[in-house]
Amino acid sequence: METYEEFKKLKRIDEDKYPYLQEFELDDGSIFFIEPTFYTQLVGMKAHHQDKFDKIMEKLLSIVRKNKKVIFTGDYEFPYIELDGFIYQEITDITDPLLIFVEDKSRGSDYGD
């Protein structure tokens, strides 16, 4: 499985139960999962906001420390897994409070029919 560069200093928990997710544990015992879709969005934020990426990572880790069990998902309505006691966070749950946005350029045509 691919190594997520941004999390390489953290303890990785390898579990075969969830082959598409990566699970990490912090020093305080807090655990979190990263879904592939969330990771793609996170890397996109890094590309667009490299100067603010450290703040994004700090916020992500503070959410984990505060809540102890977190699943970072691409869509909280359709997560890869559902686990009791976990909260679900999307990329915008991290970036919006920091006032860091990516413009959505996937809009319809301006020409009409």
Salt bridges, closest charged atoms under 4 A:
GLU5 OE2 - LYS8 NZ 2.72
GLU6 OE2 - LYS46 NZ 3.10
ASP14 OD1 - ARG12 NH2 3.58
GLU15 OE1 - LYS17 NZ 3.37
GLU25 OE1 - LYS11 NZ 3.56
ASP28 OD2 - LYS68 NZ 3.34
ASP110 OD1 - ARG107 NH1 3.09
